[in-house]
Amino acid sequence: MKILRLFLFLTFVALSFTGCGNLLYLSKLGWHQSLITFHSVPIEEILEKDGVGQEDKEKIRSFKK
C-alpha cells in the first residue's frame, strides 16, 4: 500500500512540473468537453425542425459536405 501511495504522489509531482500539469485546468477542460459532447444535436435533427430558417439550413448543408 505504501508503494502505491508513493507512486501516486510521485506521479502527481511529475505532472505538476509539466506544462499542463495543473489538475484543476485539466479537469475544467474535461468537464467542458463533456458538456459539448453530451449536448450536441445531430445535423439531420436540426434540418428537420420548422423553427430553423431556410438560410440557416443552407449554411448547415454547405458545412456538411
N, CA, C and O atoms as a Maestro MAE file, in Angstrom:
{
 s_m_m2io_version
 :::
 2.0.0
}

f_m_ct {
 s_m_title
 :::
 protein
 m_atom[260] {
  # First column is atom index #
  i_m_mmod_type
  r_m_x_coord
  r_m_y_coord
  r_m_z_coord
  i_m_residue_number
  s_m_chain_name
  s_m_pdb_residue_name
  s_m_pdb_atom_name
  i_m_atomic_number
  :::
  1 25 0.819 -1.194 0.000 1 A "MET " " N  " 7
  2 3 0.000 0.000 0.000 1 A "MET " " CA " 6
  3 2 0.864 1.259 0.000 1 A "MET " " C  " 6
  4 15 0.526 2.251 -0.646 1 A "MET " " O  " 8
  5 25 1.982 1.214 0.729 2 A "LYS " " N  " 7
  6 3 2.875 2.367 0.761 2 A "LYS " " CA " 6
  7 2 3.487 2.624 -0.605 2 A "LYS " " C  " 6
  8 15 3.713 3.773 -0.985 2 A "LYS " " O  " 8
  9 25 3.752 1.565 -1.335 3 A "ILE " " N  " 7
  10 3 4.338 1.709 -2.671 3 A "ILE " " CA " 6
  11 2 3.350 2.396 -3.601 3 A "ILE " " C  " 6
  12 15 3.732 3.251 -4.400 3 A "ILE " " O  " 8
  13 25 2.076 2.019 -3.497 4 A "LEU " " N  " 7
  14 3 1.043 2.642 -4.326 4 A "LEU " " CA " 6
  15 2 0.910 4.122 -4.001 4 A "LEU " " C  " 6
  16 15 0.820 4.949 -4.908 4 A "LEU " " O  " 8
  17 25 0.898 4.457 -2.737 5 A "ARG " " N  " 7
  18 3 0.819 5.865 -2.335 5 A "ARG " " CA " 6
  19 2 2.026 6.650 -2.834 5 A "ARG " " C  " 6
  20 15 1.888 7.769 -3.326 5 A "ARG " " O  " 8
  21 25 3.189 6.066 -2.706 6 A "LEU " " N  " 7
  22 3 4.400 6.718 -3.182 6 A "LEU " " CA " 6
  23 2 4.349 6.922 -4.693 6 A "LEU " " C  " 6
  24 15 4.719 7.983 -5.196 6 A "LEU " " O  " 8
  25 25 3.890 5.905 -5.408 7 A "PHE " " N  " 7
  26 3 3.774 6.005 -6.868 7 A "PHE " " CA " 6
  27 2 2.805 7.122 -7.255 7 A "PHE " " C  " 6
  28 15 3.108 7.929 -8.134 7 A "PHE " " O  " 8
  29 25 1.639 7.171 -6.601 8 A "LEU " " N  " 7
  30 3 0.661 8.214 -6.907 8 A "LEU " " CA " 6
  31 2 1.203 9.599 -6.581 8 A "LEU " " C  " 6
  32 15 0.994 10.546 -7.340 8 A "LEU " " O  " 8
  33 25 1.893 9.719 -5.465 9 A "PHE " " N  " 7
  34 3 2.479 11.003 -5.094 9 A "PHE " " CA " 6
  35 2 3.519 11.450 -6.111 9 A "PHE " " C  " 6
  36 15 3.519 12.604 -6.540 9 A "PHE " " O  " 8
  37 25 4.401 10.542 -6.496 10 A "LEU " " N  " 7
  38 3 5.443 10.886 -7.473 10 A "LEU " " CA " 6
  39 2 4.842 11.203 -8.842 10 A "LEU " " C  " 6
  40 15 5.333 12.080 -9.553 10 A "LEU " " O  " 8
  41 25 3.790 10.494 -9.204 11 A "THR " " N  " 7
  42 3 3.110 10.800 -10.465 11 A "THR " " CA " 6
  43 2 2.519 12.197 -10.417 11 A "THR " " C  " 6
  44 15 2.651 12.958 -11.375 11 A "THR " " O  " 8
  45 25 1.866 12.544 -9.309 12 A "PHE " " N  " 7
  46 3 1.296 13.879 -9.140 12 A "PHE " " CA " 6
  47 2 2.379 14.951 -9.208 12 A "PHE " " C  " 6
  48 15 2.192 15.982 -9.855 12 A "PHE " " O  " 8
  49 25 3.491 14.720 -8.557 13 A "VAL " " N  " 7
  50 3 4.593 15.677 -8.574 13 A "VAL " " CA " 6
  51 2 5.151 15.825 -9.989 13 A "VAL " " C  " 6
  52 15 5.434 16.937 -10.434 13 A "VAL " " O  " 8
  53 25 5.307 14.711 -10.689 14 A "ALA " " N  " 7
  54 3 5.834 14.764 -12.054 14 A "ALA " " CA " 6
  55 2 4.887 15.531 -12.971 14 A "ALA " " C  " 6
  56 15 5.332 16.315 -13.809 14 A "ALA " " O  " 8
  57 25 3.587 15.309 -12.816 15 A "LEU " " N  " 7
  58 3 2.618 16.029 -13.642 15 A "LEU " " CA " 6
  59 2 2.586 17.513 -13.312 15 A "LEU " " C  " 6
  60 15 2.274 18.337 -14.172 15 A "LEU " " O  " 8
  61 25 2.902 17.849 -12.092 16 A "SER " " N  " 7
  62 3 2.900 19.256 -11.688 16 A "SER " " CA " 6
  63 2 3.988 20.055 -12.396 16 A "SER " " C  " 6
  64 15 3.869 21.271 -12.549 16 A "SER " " O  " 8
  65 25 5.032 19.387 -12.820 17 A "PHE " " N  " 7
  66 3 6.128 20.077 -13.490 17 A "PHE " " CA " 6
  67 2 5.960 20.146 -15.005 17 A "PHE " " C  " 6
  68 15 6.769 20.783 -15.680 17 A "PHE " " O  " 8
  69 25 4.945 19.516 -15.546 18 A "THR " " N  " 7
  70 3 4.706 19.587 -16.984 18 A "THR " " CA " 6
  71 2 3.897 20.837 -17.300 18 A "THR " " C  " 6
  72 15 3.380 21.498 -16.399 18 A "THR " " O  " 8
  73 25 3.794 21.152 -18.573 19 A "GLY " " N  " 7
  74 3 3.083 22.358 -18.987 19 A "GLY " " CA " 6
  75 2 1.607 22.340 -18.651 19 A "GLY " " C  " 6
  76 15 1.050 23.377 -18.290 19 A "GLY " " O  " 8
  77 25 0.962 21.199 -18.756 20 A "CYS " " N  " 7
  78 3 -0.468 21.087 -18.467 20 A "CYS " " CA " 6
  79 2 -0.695 20.313 -17.180 20 A "CYS " " C  " 6
  80 15 -1.686 19.593 -17.062 20 A "CYS " " O  " 8
  81 25 0.183 20.443 -16.237 21 A "GLY " " N  " 7
  82 3 0.111 19.680 -15.015 21 A "GLY " " CA " 6
  83 2 -0.898 20.191 -14.012 21 A "GLY " " C  " 6
  84 15 -1.164 19.525 -13.012 21 A "GLY " " O  " 8
  85 25 -1.455 21.337 -14.252 22 A "ASN " " N  " 7
  86 3 -2.435 21.873 -13.328 22 A "ASN " " CA " 6
  87 2 -3.700 21.033 -13.401 22 A "ASN " " C  " 6
  88 15 -4.426 21.089 -14.394 22 A "ASN " " O  " 8
  89 25 -3.966 20.265 -12.373 23 A "LEU " " N  " 7
  90 3 -5.096 19.334 -12.399 23 A "LEU " " CA " 6
  91 2 -6.435 20.052 -12.471 23 A "LEU " " C  " 6
  92 15 -7.374 19.524 -13.067 23 A "LEU " " O  " 8
  93 25 -6.551 21.231 -11.887 24 A "LEU " " N  " 7
  94 3 -7.796 21.979 -11.990 24 A "LEU " " CA " 6
  95 2 -8.054 22.397 -13.437 24 A "LEU " " C  " 6
  96 15 -9.185 22.336 -13.918 24 A "LEU " " O  " 8
  97 25 -7.009 22.813 -14.114 25 A "TYR " " N  " 7
  98 3 -7.122 23.197 -15.513 25 A "TYR " " CA " 6
  99 2 -7.567 22.011 -16.365 25 A "TYR " " C  " 6
  100 15 -8.462 22.139 -17.200 25 A "TYR " " O  " 8
  101 25 -6.942 20.865 -16.153 26 A "LEU " " N  " 7
  102 3 -7.290 19.679 -16.928 26 A "LEU " " CA " 6
  103 2 -8.699 19.202 -16.617 26 A "LEU " " C  " 6
  104 15 -9.416 18.771 -17.520 26 A "LEU " " O  " 8
  105 25 -9.104 19.270 -15.369 27 A "SER " " N  " 7
  106 3 -10.454 18.833 -15.028 27 A "SER " " CA " 6
  107 2 -11.496 19.774 -15.623 27 A "SER " " C  " 6
  108 15 -12.566 19.333 -16.042 27 A "SER " " O  " 8
  109 25 -11.185 21.068 -15.662 28 A "LYS " " N  " 7
  110 3 -12.115 22.020 -16.270 28 A "LYS " " CA " 6
  111 2 -12.248 21.753 -17.770 28 A "LYS " " C  " 6
  112 15 -13.350 21.813 -18.316 28 A "LYS " " O  " 8
  113 25 -11.139 21.460 -18.431 29 A "LEU " " N  " 7
  114 3 -11.194 21.132 -19.847 29 A "LEU " " CA " 6
  115 2 -12.042 19.888 -20.106 29 A "LEU " " C  " 6
  116 15 -12.847 19.858 -21.037 29 A "LEU " " O  " 8
  117 25 -11.857 18.872 -19.282 30 A "GLY " " N  " 7
  118 3 -12.630 17.647 -19.429 30 A "GLY " " CA " 6
  119 2 -14.106 17.873 -19.204 30 A "GLY " " C  " 6
  120 15 -14.939 17.317 -19.921 30 A "GLY " " O  " 8
  121 25 -14.442 18.685 -18.214 31 A "TRP " " N  " 7
  122 3 -15.836 18.982 -17.909 31 A "TRP " " CA " 6
  123 2 -16.509 19.700 -19.079 31 A "TRP " " C  " 6
  124 15 -17.610 19.329 -19.484 31 A "TRP " " O  " 8
  125 25 -15.858 20.714 -19.615 32 A "HIS " " N  " 7
  126 3 -16.451 21.473 -20.708 32 A "HIS " " CA " 6
  127 2 -16.534 20.648 -21.992 32 A "HIS " " C  " 6
  128 15 -17.490 20.790 -22.754 32 A "HIS " " O  " 8
  129 25 -15.561 19.803 -22.236 33 A "GLN " " N  " 7
  130 3 -15.615 18.943 -23.410 33 A "GLN " " CA " 6
  131 2 -16.774 17.961 -23.300 33 A "GLN " " C  " 6
  132 15 -17.440 17.674 -24.295 33 A "GLN " " O  " 8
  133 25 -17.020 17.444 -22.102 34 A "SER " " N  " 7
  134 3 -18.142 16.521 -21.924 34 A "SER " " CA " 6
  135 2 -19.469 17.245 -22.117 34 A "SER " " C  " 6
  136 15 -20.408 16.662 -22.659 34 A "SER " " O  " 8
  137 25 -19.569 18.494 -21.689 35 A "LEU " " N  " 7
  138 3 -20.798 19.259 -21.926 35 A "LEU " " CA " 6
  139 2 -21.061 19.428 -23.420 35 A "LEU " " C  " 6
  140 15 -22.194 19.284 -23.880 35 A "LEU " " O  " 8
  141 25 -20.012 19.732 -24.166 36 A "ILE " " N  " 7
  142 3 -20.164 19.890 -25.616 36 A "ILE " " CA " 6
  143 2 -20.600 18.580 -26.246 36 A "ILE " " C  " 6
  144 15 -21.493 18.560 -27.093 36 A "ILE " " O  " 8
  145 25 -19.974 17.492 -25.838 37 A "THR " " N  " 7
  146 3 -20.266 16.193 -26.432 37 A "THR " " CA " 6
  147 2 -21.680 15.727 -26.110 37 A "THR " " C  " 6
  148 15 -22.395 15.270 -27.002 37 A "THR " " O  " 8
  149 25 -22.090 15.834 -24.864 38 A "PHE " " N  " 7
  150 3 -23.378 15.289 -24.459 38 A "PHE " " CA " 6
  151 2 -24.554 16.178 -24.836 38 A "PHE " " C  " 6
  152 15 -25.692 15.708 -24.830 38 A "PHE " " O  " 8
  153 25 -24.324 17.437 -25.161 39 A "HIS " " N  " 7
  154 3 -25.410 18.331 -25.537 39 A "HIS " " CA " 6
  155 2 -25.449 18.600 -27.038 39 A "HIS " " C  " 6
  156 15 -26.169 19.494 -27.482 39 A "HIS " " O  " 8
  157 25 -24.705 17.858 -27.809 40 A "SER " " N  " 7
  158 3 -24.713 18.065 -29.254 40 A "SER " " CA " 6
  159 2 -25.987 17.483 -29.862 40 A "SER " " C  " 6
  160 15 -26.599 16.569 -29.309 40 A "SER " " O  " 8
  161 25 -26.367 18.031 -31.003 41 A "VAL " " N  " 7
  162 3 -27.585 17.608 -31.694 41 A "VAL " " CA " 6
  163 2 -27.190 17.201 -33.112 41 A "VAL " " C  " 6
  164 15 -26.419 17.907 -33.762 41 A "VAL " " O  " 8
  165 25 -27.708 16.073 -33.598 42 A "PRO " " N  " 7
  166 3 -27.379 15.653 -34.964 42 A "PRO " " CA " 6
  167 2 -27.859 16.676 -36.002 42 A "PRO " " C  " 6
  168 15 -28.897 17.313 -35.826 42 A "PRO " " O  " 8
  169 25 -27.103 16.817 -37.061 43 A "ILE " " N  " 7
  170 3 -27.424 17.781 -38.117 43 A "ILE " " CA " 6
  171 2 -28.789 17.492 -38.719 43 A "ILE " " C  " 6
  172 15 -29.564 18.414 -38.976 43 A "ILE " " O  " 8
  173 25 -29.086 16.227 -38.944 44 A "GLU " " N  " 7
  174 3 -30.359 15.864 -39.555 44 A "GLU " " CA " 6
  175 2 -31.544 16.339 -38.716 44 A "GLU " " C  " 6
  176 15 -32.577 16.742 -39.251 44 A "GLU " " O  " 8
  177 25 -31.378 16.285 -37.397 45 A "GLU " " N  " 7
  178 3 -32.448 16.728 -36.494 45 A "GLU " " CA " 6
  179 2 -32.673 18.232 -36.612 45 A "GLU " " C  " 6
  180 15 -33.815 18.689 -36.565 45 A "GLU " " O  " 8
  181 25 -31.620 18.991 -36.762 46 A "ILE " " N  " 7
  182 3 -31.739 20.441 -36.927 46 A "ILE " " CA " 6
  183 2 -32.393 20.773 -38.263 46 A "ILE " " C  " 6
  184 15 -33.236 21.666 -38.343 46 A "ILE " " O  " 8
  185 25 -32.003 20.050 -39.313 47 A "LEU " " N  " 7
  186 3 -32.557 20.335 -40.635 47 A "LEU " " CA " 6
  187 2 -34.043 19.997 -40.728 47 A "LEU " " C  " 6
  188 15 -34.738 20.536 -41.590 47 A "LEU " " O  " 8
  189 25 -34.540 19.126 -39.872 48 A "GLU " " N  " 7
  190 3 -35.956 18.762 -39.889 48 A "GLU " " CA " 6
  191 2 -36.837 19.725 -39.101 48 A "GLU " " C  " 6
  192 15 -38.058 19.705 -39.260 48 A "GLU " " O  " 8
  193 25 -36.251 20.558 -38.264 49 A "LYS " " N  " 7
  194 3 -37.030 21.479 -37.434 49 A "LYS " " CA " 6
  195 2 -37.613 22.604 -38.279 49 A "LYS " " C  " 6
  196 15 -36.976 23.105 -39.205 49 A "LYS " " O  " 8
  197 25 -38.849 22.991 -37.935 50 A "ASP " " N  " 7
  198 3 -39.519 24.079 -38.658 50 A "ASP " " CA " 6
  199 2 -39.044 25.456 -38.178 50 A "ASP " " C  " 6
  200 15 -39.140 26.430 -38.925 50 A "ASP " " O  " 8
  201 25 -38.542 25.550 -36.965 51 A "GLY " " N  " 7
  202 3 -38.127 26.827 -36.404 51 A "GLY " " CA " 6
  203 2 -36.815 27.353 -36.963 51 A "GLY " " C  " 6
  204 15 -36.448 28.499 -36.703 51 A "GLY " " O  " 8
  205 25 -36.102 26.529 -37.728 52 A "VAL " " N  " 7
  206 3 -34.821 26.943 -38.303 52 A "VAL " " CA " 6
  207 2 -35.089 27.520 -39.691 52 A "VAL " " C  " 6
  208 15 -35.761 26.896 -40.512 52 A "VAL " " O  " 8
  209 25 -34.557 28.719 -39.945 53 A "GLY " " N  " 7
  210 3 -34.785 29.379 -41.219 53 A "GLY " " CA " 6
  211 2 -34.097 28.671 -42.383 53 A "GLY " " C  " 6
  212 15 -33.141 27.918 -42.198 53 A "GLY " " O  " 8
  213 25 -34.606 28.931 -43.582 54 A "GLN " " N  " 7
  214 3 -34.063 28.293 -44.786 54 A "GLN " " CA " 6
  215 2 -32.607 28.700 -45.029 54 A "GLN " " C  " 6
  216 15 -31.796 27.886 -45.470 54 A "GLN " " O  " 8
  217 25 -32.288 29.947 -44.741 55 A "GLU " " N  " 7
  218 3 -30.911 30.425 -44.928 55 A "GLU " " CA " 6
  219 2 -29.944 29.671 -44.004 55 A "GLU " " C  " 6
  220 15 -28.848 29.285 -44.411 55 A "GLU " " O  " 8
  221 25 -30.371 29.473 -42.771 56 A "ASP " " N  " 7
  222 3 -29.539 28.735 -41.815 56 A "ASP " " CA " 6
  223 2 -29.381 27.280 -42.242 56 A "ASP " " C  " 6
  224 15 -28.303 26.701 -42.103 56 A "ASP " " O  " 8
  225 25 -30.445 26.695 -42.756 57 A "LYS " " N  " 7
  226 3 -30.374 25.306 -43.223 57 A "LYS " " CA " 6
  227 2 -29.396 25.168 -44.388 57 A "LYS " " C  " 6
  228 15 -28.669 24.178 -44.479 57 A "LYS " " O  " 8
  229 25 -29.379 26.156 -45.273 58 A "GLU " " N  " 7
  230 3 -28.436 26.125 -46.402 58 A "GLU " " CA " 6
  231 2 -26.992 26.239 -45.912 58 A "GLU " " C  " 6
  232 15 -26.100 25.582 -46.448 58 A "GLU " " O  " 8
  233 25 -26.764 27.065 -44.903 59 A "LYS " " N  " 7
  234 3 -25.419 27.188 -44.335 59 A "LYS " " CA " 6
  235 2 -24.975 25.862 -43.722 59 A "LYS " " C  " 6
  236 15 -23.834 25.435 -43.900 59 A "LYS " " O  " 8
  237 25 -25.889 25.218 -43.002 60 A "ILE " " N  " 7
  238 3 -25.565 23.927 -42.395 60 A "ILE " " CA " 6
  239 2 -25.264 22.894 -43.466 60 A "ILE " " C  " 6
  240 15 -24.319 22.117 -43.331 60 A "ILE " " O  " 8
  241 25 -26.052 22.877 -44.520 61 A "ARG " " N  " 7
  242 3 -25.809 21.921 -45.609 61 A "ARG " " CA " 6
  243 2 -24.477 22.170 -46.289 61 A "ARG " " C  " 6
  244 15 -23.817 21.221 -46.710 61 A "ARG " " O  " 8
  245 25 -24.067 23.428 -46.406 62 A "SER " " N  " 7
  246 3 -22.789 23.732 -47.055 62 A "SER " " CA " 6
  247 2 -21.606 23.253 -46.201 62 A "SER " " C  " 6
  248 15 -20.579 22.849 -46.746 62 A "SER " " O  " 8
  249 25 -21.740 23.294 -44.878 63 A "PHE " " N  " 7
  250 3 -20.680 22.805 -43.989 63 A "PHE " " CA " 6
  251 2 -20.671 21.285 -43.913 63 A "PHE " " C  " 6
  252 15 -19.635 20.676 -43.648 63 A "PHE " " O  " 8
  253 25 -21.820 20.682 -44.146 64 A "LYS " " N  " 7
  254 3 -21.969 19.226 -44.029 64 A "LYS " " CA " 6
  255 2 -21.170 18.491 -45.115 64 A "LYS " " C  " 6
  256 15 -20.734 17.358 -44.910 64 A "LYS " " O  " 8
  257 25 -20.987 19.135 -46.256 65 A "LYS " " N  " 7
  258 3 -20.314 18.490 -47.390 65 A "LYS " " CA " 6
  259 2 -18.888 18.328 -47.169 65 A "LYS " " C  " 6
  260 15 -18.185 17.802 -48.032 65 A "LYS " " O  " 8
  :::
 }
 m_bond[259] {
  # First column is bond index #
  i_m_from
  i_m_to
  i_m_order
  :::
  1 1 2 1
  2 2 3 1
  3 3 4 2
  4 3 5 1
  5 5 6 1
  6 6 7 1
  7 7 8 2
  8 7 9 1
  9 9 10 1
  10 10 11 1
  11 11 12 2
  12 11 13 1
  13 13 14 1
  14 14 15 1
  15 15 16 2
  16 15 17 1
  17 17 18 1
  18 18 19 1
  19 19 20 2
  20 19 21 1
  21 21 22 1
  22 22 23 1
  23 23 24 2
  24 23 25 1
  25 25 26 1
  26 26 27 1
  27 27 28 2
  28 27 29 1
  29 29 30 1
  30 30 31 1
  31 31 32 2
  32 31 33 1
  33 33 34 1
  34 34 35 1
  35 35 36 2
  36 35 37 1
  37 37 38 1
  38 38 39 1
  39 39 40 2
  40 39 41 1
  41 41 42 1
  42 42 43 1
  43 43 44 2
  44 43 45 1
  45 45 46 1
  46 46 47 1
  47 47 48 2
  48 47 49 1
  49 49 50 1
  50 50 51 1
  51 51 52 2
  52 51 53 1
  53 53 54 1
  54 54 55 1
  55 55 56 2
  56 55 57 1
  57 57 58 1
  58 58 59 1
  59 59 60 2
  60 59 61 1
  61 61 62 1
  62 62 63 1
  63 63 64 2
  64 63 65 1
  65 65 66 1
  66 66 67 1
  67 67 68 2
  68 67 69 1
  69 69 70 1
  70 70 71 1
  71 71 72 2
  72 71 73 1
  73 73 74 1
  74 74 75 1
  75 75 76 2
  76 75 77 1
  77 77 78 1
  78 78 79 1
  79 79 80 2
  80 79 81 1
  81 81 82 1
  82 82 83 1
  83 83 84 2
  84 83 85 1
  85 85 86 1
  86 86 87 1
  87 87 88 2
  88 87 89 1
  89 89 90 1
  90 90 91 1
  91 91 92 2
  92 91 93 1
  93 93 94 1
  94 94 95 1
  95 95 96 2
  96 95 97 1
  97 97 98 1
  98 98 99 1
  99 99 100 2
  100 99 101 1
  101 101 102 1
  102 102 103 1
  103 103 104 2
  104 103 105 1
  105 105 106 1
  106 106 107 1
  107 107 108 2
  108 107 109 1
  109 109 110 1
  110 110 111 1
  111 111 112 2
  112 111 113 1
  113 113 114 1
  114 114 115 1
  115 115 116 2
  116 115 117 1
  117 117 118 1
  118 118 119 1
  119 119 120 2
  120 119 121 1
  121 121 122 1
  122 122 123 1
  123 123 124 2
  124 123 125 1
  125 125 126 1
  126 126 127 1
  127 127 128 2
  128 127 129 1
  129 129 130 1
  130 130 131 1
  131 131 132 2
  132 131 133 1
  133 133 134 1
  134 134 135 1
  135 135 136 2
  136 135 137 1
  137 137 138 1
  138 138 139 1
  139 139 140 2
  140 139 141 1
  141 141 142 1
  142 142 143 1
  143 143 144 2
  144 143 145 1
  145 145 146 1
  146 146 147 1
  147 147 148 2
  148 147 149 1
  149 149 150 1
  150 150 151 1
  151 151 152 2
  152 151 153 1
  153 153 154 1
  154 154 155 1
  155 155 156 2
  156 155 157 1
  157 157 158 1
  158 158 159 1
  159 159 160 2
  160 159 161 1
  161 161 162 1
  162 162 163 1
  163 163 164 2
  164 163 165 1
  165 165 166 1
  166 166 167 1
  167 167 168 2
  168 167 169 1
  169 169 170 1
  170 170 171 1
  171 171 172 2
  172 171 173 1
  173 173 174 1
  174 174 175 1
  175 175 176 2
  176 175 177 1
  177 177 178 1
  178 178 179 1
  179 179 180 2
  180 179 181 1
  181 181 182 1
  182 182 183 1
  183 183 184 2
  184 183 185 1
  185 185 186 1
  186 186 187 1
  187 187 188 2
  188 187 189 1
  189 189 190 1
  190 190 191 1
  191 191 192 2
  192 191 193 1
  193 193 194 1
  194 194 195 1
  195 195 196 2
  196 195 197 1
  197 197 198 1
  198 198 199 1
  199 199 200 2
  200 199 201 1
  201 201 202 1
  202 202 203 1
  203 203 204 2
  204 203 205 1
  205 205 206 1
  206 206 207 1
  207 207 208 2
  208 207 209 1
  209 209 210 1
  210 210 211 1
  211 211 212 2
  212 211 213 1
  213 213 214 1
  214 214 215 1
  215 215 216 2
  216 215 217 1
  217 217 218 1
  218 218 219 1
  219 219 220 2
  220 219 221 1
  221 221 222 1
  222 222 223 1
  223 223 224 2
  224 223 225 1
  225 225 226 1
  226 226 227 1
  227 227 228 2
  228 227 229 1
  229 229 230 1
  230 230 231 1
  231 231 232 2
  232 231 233 1
  233 233 234 1
  234 234 235 1
  235 235 236 2
  236 235 237 1
  237 237 238 1
  238 238 239 1
  239 239 240 2
  240 239 241 1
  241 241 242 1
  242 242 243 1
  243 243 244 2
  244 243 245 1
  245 245 246 1
  246 246 247 1
  247 247 248 2
  248 247 249 1
  249 249 250 1
  250 250 251 1
  251 251 252 2
  252 251 253 1
  253 253 254 1
  254 254 255 1
  255 255 256 2
  256 255 257 1
  257 257 258 1
  258 258 259 1
  259 259 260 2
  :::
 }
}
